[in-house]
Amino acid sequence: MEATNTQLKASKELVISSFFVNAFRSNASIAVWRKPGSSKVESITDKDPDGYDGPLKDLDLLPPGFMIHPFNNSQQHPPLYIKASSYYSFHLNNEAPEESENTELPEVADVKEEELAAEIREFILKSQVKSTANTSTTTKSSFIATVTKAIEAINSGDLYKVVPAKIKHIELPEDFDLASVFLKLCEIYPKAFINCFYSEKTGLWIGASPETLIKTKGDEFYTMALAGTQKAKGEDPLKNAAWTQKEIEEQALVSRYIVDCFKKIRLREYSEIGPKTTVAGGLLHLKSEFLVDMKNTNFPQLGSVMLALLHPTSAVCGMPKEKAMEFLQRHEAFDREYFSGFIGPVNMNEETVLFVNLRCAKLNNKKTLLFAGAGITEDSVPEKEWEETEMKCNIIGQFIQTQ
């Protein structure tokens, strides 16, 4: 049920902090999010630490919940589905409440937000998801060496594009406030998918993803091709944007990849909008959008089918997909875990929308892990690609370090 105005007299930070404290105390899995362009913060919890144990292939058959899928499925980092056994939501702008049958009100009476924030911080400092994977900070020299090898592989004809990534560590501040960071991300990045989720298996993640992987609502299917990156400059960054041939080609490859997926399933009736420049988290990208009427094309299972074909997209892996994945497995010195996988609410309020897990951080003990990748083509300049990953890491990192 939507929170009433009386319930929202407690600060929004207090409400969000209570979500996580209640989940941590009961060893429950939890997901909290705000969709792009929305004012509604939504939260679900599932007290079953194993989550949903049924098949995840057919989205339409899943109970309402939240999907967490890794970049590369493994025993160590498996897909996880958080069932919406309890649901709670409120509007950031205090709009009138909506009707809902399921109510789960957080316990916020006679509690100070500072106390809850401190309890969350203590939980983060004591917790550490068991992992044998390398999570060392990626050095500039090693990243540039990988980019150089990628360019060589592209020039030799093995690849068209590949997307190497890196890890960057930052210290968790002593005054870190998870709810405050979440709300700040909602304020600064209104067009991003702001999310924070936790389970025993995944650990605690927070992010602001700019990229929709798939969306289905009623008979409508939607996906996008997002690539090319530059810093937003000036009072009107959209007018100031000037794209290089490298960035235009990089985005075109992602669009072609989506069209190729349509061709594989013999889908010819779709609408394509773009490419056009879009702002996401202080950065500019080129975006093309694709829409399909699933009823007119007689393809009600299009969401599940395209999800299987699209992931991992050329925007986070490369082209051809198999060779790009082989390159990354040889040259990336760390496990991406859930970075560049996909996340999002499924069958919630008759809508499924999954996002590529980008611009994200894993809150892991005293150190926070930031992740970022760069699309490499034959025209890439290694030094500039490193600078791009630094900008991407800063989208989340700046708010974690500054309270």
C-alpha positions as CSV (number, residue, x, y, z in Angstrom):
1,M,0.0,0.0,0.0
2,E,1.1,3.5,-0.6
3,A,2.2,5.4,2.5
4,T,-0.2,8.0,3.7
5,N,0.9,11.6,4.4
6,T,0.8,10.9,8.1
7,Q,3.1,8.0,7.8
8,L,5.4,10.2,5.7
9,K,5.8,12.7,8.5
10,A,8.8,10.4,9.4
11,S,11.7,11.5,7.1
12,K,12.1,9.6,3.9
13,E,15.6,8.7,5.1
14,L,14.1,7.1,8.1
15,V,11.6,5.1,6.1
16,I,14.3,3.8,3.7
17,S,16.7,3.0,6.5
18,S,14.0,1.0,8.2
19,F,13.6,-1.1,5.1
20,F,17.1,-2.2,5.3
21,V,17.4,-2.6,9.0
22,N,14.3,-4.8,9.2
23,A,15.7,-6.9,6.3
24,F,19.2,-7.2,7.9
25,R,17.7,-8.1,11.3
26,S,15.5,-10.9,9.8
27,N,18.1,-12.1,7.3
28,A,15.7,-11.2,4.5
29,S,16.5,-10.4,0.9
30,I,15.5,-6.8,-0.1
31,A,15.3,-4.6,-3.2
32,V,14.5,-0.9,-3.2
33,W,14.2,1.1,-6.4
34,R,12.9,4.2,-8.2
35,K,12.2,3.9,-11.9
36,P,13.4,6.5,-14.4
37,G,11.2,9.5,-14.5
38,S,9.1,8.4,-11.5
39,S,8.7,9.8,-8.1
40,K,7.7,6.5,-6.5
41,V,10.2,4.6,-4.3
42,E,9.3,0.9,-4.1
43,S,10.6,-1.8,-1.8
44,I,10.1,-5.6,-1.5
45,T,11.4,-8.1,0.9
46,D,11.6,-11.9,0.9
47,K,12.5,-13.6,4.2
48,D,13.5,-16.8,2.3
49,P,17.4,-16.4,2.0
50,D,17.4,-18.8,-1.0
51,G,14.9,-16.6,-2.8
52,Y,12.7,-18.1,-5.6
53,D,13.9,-21.5,-6.5
54,G,11.8,-22.0,-9.6
55,P,12.9,-21.6,-13.3
56,L,13.7,-18.0,-14.4
57,K,13.5,-18.5,-18.1
58,D,9.8,-17.5,-18.7
59,L,9.3,-14.0,-17.2
60,D,5.5,-14.2,-17.6
61,L,5.3,-17.2,-15.2
62,L,7.3,-15.6,-12.4
63,P,5.6,-14.3,-9.3
64,P,6.0,-10.5,-8.7
65,G,9.5,-9.8,-7.6
66,F,13.0,-8.5,-8.4
67,M,15.5,-10.1,-10.8
68,I,19.2,-10.0,-10.1
69,H,21.3,-11.7,-12.8
70,P,25.1,-11.8,-13.1
71,F,27.1,-10.8,-16.1
72,N,28.3,-14.4,-16.5
73,N,26.2,-17.1,-14.8
74,S,28.4,-19.2,-12.3
75,Q,28.0,-21.3,-9.2
76,Q,29.6,-18.5,-7.2
77,H,27.4,-15.8,-8.6
78,P,24.1,-17.3,-9.6
79,P,20.9,-15.5,-10.7
80,L,18.7,-14.6,-7.8
81,Y,15.0,-13.8,-7.7
82,I,13.6,-11.8,-4.7
83,K,9.9,-12.6,-4.3
84,A,7.6,-9.8,-3.3
85,S,6.3,-11.4,-0.2
86,S,6.0,-7.9,1.2
87,Y,5.7,-4.6,-0.7
88,Y,5.8,-1.0,0.3
89,S,6.0,2.3,-1.6
90,F,5.8,6.0,-1.3
91,H,6.1,9.1,-3.5
92,L,9.1,11.4,-3.1
93,N,6.9,14.3,-3.9
94,N,4.1,13.2,-1.5
95,E,1.5,12.6,-4.2
96,A,-1.8,11.2,-3.2
97,P,-1.6,7.5,-2.2
98,E,-2.7,4.7,-4.5
99,E,-4.7,1.6,-3.6
100,S,-3.0,-1.7,-3.1
101,E,-3.9,-4.9,-1.3
102,N,-0.5,-5.7,0.1
103,T,0.8,-3.6,3.0
104,E,4.1,-3.8,4.7
105,L,4.8,-0.7,6.8
106,P,8.3,-0.2,8.2
107,E,8.7,0.1,11.9
108,V,9.9,3.7,12.4
109,A,8.2,4.9,15.5
110,D,10.5,6.3,18.3
111,V,13.6,5.6,16.3
112,K,16.2,8.2,15.1
113,E,17.4,8.0,11.5
114,E,21.0,8.4,12.7
115,E,20.7,5.3,14.8
116,L,19.4,3.2,11.8
117,A,22.1,4.7,9.5
118,A,24.7,3.7,12.0
119,E,23.2,0.1,12.3
120,I,23.3,-0.2,8.5
121,R,26.9,1.1,8.4
122,E,27.9,-1.4,11.1
123,F,26.3,-4.2,9.2
124,I,28.2,-3.3,6.0
125,L,31.5,-3.2,8.0
126,K,30.9,-6.6,9.5
127,S,29.6,-8.3,6.4
128,Q,31.6,-9.6,3.5
129,V,30.2,-12.0,0.9
130,K,32.5,-14.9,0.6
131,S,34.5,-14.8,-2.6
132,T,37.5,-16.4,-4.1
133,A,37.5,-14.0,-7.0
134,N,40.1,-11.3,-7.4
135,T,38.7,-7.9,-6.4
136,S,42.0,-5.9,-6.5
137,T,41.9,-2.4,-7.9
138,T,42.6,-2.4,-11.6
139,T,45.7,-0.3,-12.2
140,K,45.8,2.2,-15.0
141,S,48.7,0.4,-16.7
142,S,47.0,-3.0,-16.7
143,F,43.7,-1.5,-18.1
144,I,45.6,0.3,-20.8
145,A,47.4,-2.9,-21.7
146,T,44.1,-4.7,-22.0
147,V,42.7,-1.9,-24.2
148,T,45.8,-2.1,-26.4
149,K,45.3,-5.9,-26.8
150,A,41.7,-5.3,-27.6
151,I,42.6,-2.8,-30.4
152,E,45.1,-5.3,-31.8
153,A,42.4,-8.1,-31.8
154,I,40.0,-5.7,-33.6
155,N,42.7,-4.7,-36.2
156,S,43.5,-8.4,-36.8
157,G,39.8,-9.0,-37.7
158,D,38.9,-11.2,-34.7
159,L,36.5,-8.7,-33.2
160,Y,34.4,-5.6,-34.1
161,K,34.2,-4.4,-30.6
162,V,35.0,-5.5,-27.0
163,V,34.1,-3.9,-23.7
164,P,36.8,-4.5,-21.0
165,A,35.9,-3.3,-17.5
166,K,37.8,-2.4,-14.3
167,I,37.3,-2.3,-10.5
168,K,38.1,0.7,-8.4
169,H,38.2,0.7,-4.6
170,I,37.1,3.6,-2.4
171,E,36.9,3.6,1.4
172,L,33.5,3.6,3.1
173,P,33.2,6.9,5.0
174,E,32.7,6.8,8.8
175,D,29.5,8.8,8.4
176,F,28.1,6.8,5.5
177,D,24.3,6.9,5.2
178,L,22.8,4.5,2.7
179,A,19.4,6.1,2.7
180,S,20.8,9.5,2.2
181,V,22.9,8.3,-0.8
182,F,19.9,6.6,-2.3
183,L,17.8,9.7,-2.1
184,K,20.6,11.9,-3.4
185,L,20.9,9.6,-6.5
186,C,17.1,9.9,-7.0
187,E,17.5,13.7,-6.9
188,I,20.6,14.1,-9.2
189,Y,19.8,11.3,-11.7
190,P,16.0,11.6,-12.4
191,K,16.2,9.6,-15.6
192,A,18.2,6.7,-14.2
193,F,17.1,3.5,-12.5
194,I,18.1,4.1,-8.9
195,N,18.4,0.8,-7.1
196,C,19.8,-0.9,-4.0
197,F,19.5,-4.6,-3.2
198,Y,20.8,-7.1,-0.8
199,S,20.8,-10.8,-0.3
200,E,23.2,-13.2,1.5
201,K,24.4,-14.5,-1.9
202,T,24.9,-11.2,-3.7
203,G,25.9,-8.8,-0.9
204,L,24.8,-5.1,-0.9
205,W,24.7,-3.2,-4.1
206,I,23.6,0.4,-5.1
207,G,23.4,1.9,-8.5
208,A,22.0,4.4,-11.0
209,S,21.7,2.6,-14.3
210,P,21.0,4.6,-17.5
211,E,20.2,1.6,-19.7
212,T,17.0,-0.4,-20.1
213,L,17.5,-3.9,-21.3
214,I,13.9,-4.9,-21.9
215,K,10.5,-3.6,-20.8
216,T,7.1,-5.2,-21.3
217,K,3.8,-3.7,-20.3
218,G,0.5,-5.0,-21.8
219,D,1.2,-5.7,-25.5
220,E,4.2,-3.3,-25.7
221,F,7.9,-4.4,-25.8
222,Y,10.7,-1.9,-25.5
223,T,14.5,-2.0,-25.6
224,M,17.3,0.5,-26.3
225,A,20.8,0.7,-27.8
226,L,23.0,3.0,-25.6
227,A,26.6,3.6,-26.3
228,G,29.2,6.4,-26.8
229,T,30.2,8.5,-23.8
230,Q,31.3,12.1,-23.3
231,K,31.0,14.5,-20.4
232,A,28.0,16.8,-20.3
233,K,29.3,20.4,-20.7
234,G,27.7,23.8,-20.5
235,E,24.2,24.9,-19.6
236,D,22.7,23.0,-22.6
237,P,24.8,19.9,-23.0
238,L,22.6,18.4,-25.6
239,K,23.3,21.3,-28.0
240,N,27.0,21.2,-27.2
241,A,27.4,17.5,-28.0
242,A,29.7,16.6,-30.9
243,W,30.2,13.0,-31.6
244,T,33.3,11.4,-33.2
245,Q,33.2,8.7,-35.8
246,K,34.4,6.2,-33.1
247,E,31.4,7.0,-30.9
248,I,28.9,6.9,-33.7
249,E,30.2,3.6,-34.9
250,E,30.2,2.2,-31.4
251,Q,26.5,3.0,-31.0
252,A,25.6,1.8,-34.5
253,L,27.1,-1.6,-33.5
254,V,24.8,-1.9,-30.5
255,S,21.8,-1.0,-32.7
256,R,22.8,-3.5,-35.3
257,Y,23.1,-6.1,-32.6
258,I,19.4,-5.6,-31.5
259,V,18.3,-5.7,-35.1
260,D,20.2,-8.9,-35.6
261,C,18.4,-10.4,-32.7
262,F,15.1,-9.4,-34.3
263,K,16.2,-11.1,-37.5
264,K,17.0,-14.3,-35.6
265,I,13.4,-14.7,-34.5
266,R,12.1,-13.4,-37.9
267,L,10.6,-10.3,-36.4
268,R,10.3,-7.5,-39.0
269,E,7.6,-5.3,-37.6
270,Y,9.3,-2.9,-35.1
271,S,9.8,0.9,-34.7
272,E,13.2,2.4,-34.4
273,I,13.7,5.9,-32.9
274,G,17.1,7.6,-33.0
275,P,19.9,7.7,-32.6
276,K,19.7,10.8,-30.5
277,T,21.8,12.3,-27.7
278,T,20.6,11.7,-24.1
279,V,21.9,12.8,-20.7
280,A,22.5,10.2,-18.0
281,G,24.3,10.9,-14.8
282,G,26.3,13.9,-16.0
283,L,27.4,12.0,-19.1
284,L,26.1,12.1,-22.7
285,H,25.3,9.0,-24.7
286,L,23.8,8.1,-28.1
287,K,20.6,6.2,-27.8
288,S,18.3,4.4,-30.2
289,E,14.9,3.0,-29.0
290,F,13.1,0.0,-30.4
291,L,9.4,-0.7,-29.9
292,V,7.3,-3.8,-30.8
293,D,3.5,-4.4,-30.6
294,M,3.5,-8.0,-29.3
295,K,-0.2,-8.5,-30.1
296,N,0.1,-7.4,-33.7
297,T,3.2,-9.5,-34.2
298,N,1.6,-12.5,-32.4
299,F,4.7,-12.7,-30.1
300,P,3.4,-12.6,-26.5
301,Q,6.7,-14.2,-25.2
302,L,8.9,-11.6,-26.9
303,G,10.2,-10.3,-23.5
304,S,11.6,-13.7,-22.5
305,V,12.9,-14.5,-25.9
306,M,14.7,-11.2,-26.4
307,L,16.2,-11.2,-22.9
308,A,17.9,-14.5,-23.7
309,L,19.2,-13.2,-27.0
310,L,20.3,-9.8,-25.8
311,H,22.2,-10.6,-22.7
312,P,25.1,-9.8,-22.6
313,T,24.6,-7.0,-25.0
314,S,27.4,-5.7,-27.3
315,A,27.3,-2.6,-25.1
316,V,28.8,-4.5,-22.1
317,C,30.5,-7.4,-23.9
318,G,31.3,-6.8,-27.6
319,M,30.8,-8.3,-31.1
320,P,30.8,-11.0,-32.1
321,K,29.5,-12.0,-28.6
322,E,31.3,-15.4,-28.3
323,K,34.7,-14.1,-29.3
324,A,34.3,-10.9,-27.2
325,M,33.4,-13.1,-24.2
326,E,36.5,-15.3,-24.8
327,F,38.7,-12.2,-24.9
328,L,37.3,-10.9,-21.6
329,Q,37.7,-14.2,-19.9
330,R,41.3,-14.3,-21.0
331,H,42.2,-10.7,-20.2
332,E,40.0,-9.4,-17.4
333,A,41.7,-10.2,-14.1
334,F,38.5,-10.1,-12.0
335,D,35.0,-11.5,-11.7
336,R,32.3,-8.9,-12.7
337,E,29.8,-10.6,-10.5
338,Y,26.5,-8.7,-11.0
339,F,28.0,-5.6,-12.7
340,S,26.8,-5.5,-16.3
341,G,24.3,-8.2,-15.6
342,F,20.7,-7.2,-15.4
343,I,18.3,-6.2,-12.6
344,G,14.8,-4.9,-12.1
345,P,11.2,-5.5,-11.1
346,V,9.3,-8.3,-12.8
347,N,5.5,-8.5,-13.0
348,M,5.2,-5.7,-10.5
349,N,2.0,-3.6,-11.1
350,E,1.6,-5.5,-14.5
351,E,4.9,-4.4,-15.8
352,T,8.4,-5.9,-16.2
353,V,11.4,-3.7,-16.7
354,L,15.0,-5.0,-16.5
355,F,18.0,-2.7,-16.6
356,V,21.7,-3.4,-17.4
357,N,23.4,-3.1,-14.0
358,L,25.7,-0.2,-14.8
359,R,27.0,2.8,-12.7
360,C,26.9,0.6,-9.7
361,A,28.9,-0.2,-6.5
362,K,29.2,-3.1,-4.2
363,L,29.3,-2.1,-0.5
364,N,31.7,-4.8,0.7
365,N,33.1,-4.4,4.3
366,K,35.3,-1.3,4.7
367,K,35.9,-1.0,0.9
368,T,33.4,-0.1,-1.7
369,L,33.9,-1.7,-5.2
370,L,33.1,0.5,-8.1
371,F,32.8,-1.0,-11.6
372,A,33.0,0.6,-15.1
373,G,33.7,-0.6,-18.6
374,A,34.6,1.1,-22.0
375,G,33.6,0.1,-25.5
376,I,36.7,-0.5,-27.6
377,T,36.7,-0.2,-31.4
378,E,39.5,0.3,-33.9
379,D,39.5,4.0,-33.3
380,S,39.8,3.9,-29.5
381,V,42.6,5.7,-27.7
382,P,43.7,3.8,-24.6
383,E,44.3,6.9,-22.4
384,K,40.8,8.3,-23.3
385,E,39.2,5.0,-22.5
386,W,40.7,5.0,-19.0
387,E,39.4,8.6,-18.5
388,E,35.9,7.4,-19.5
389,T,35.9,4.6,-16.9
390,E,37.0,7.1,-14.3
391,M,34.1,9.4,-15.1
392,K,31.7,6.4,-14.9
393,C,33.0,5.3,-11.5
394,N,32.6,8.8,-10.2
395,I,28.9,8.8,-11.0
396,I,28.3,6.7,-7.9
397,G,31.6,7.1,-6.1
398,Q,31.3,10.8,-5.5
399,F,28.1,10.4,-3.5
400,I,29.5,7.5,-1.4
401,Q,32.5,9.5,-0.4
402,T,30.7,12.7,0.2
403,Q,27.8,12.6,2.7
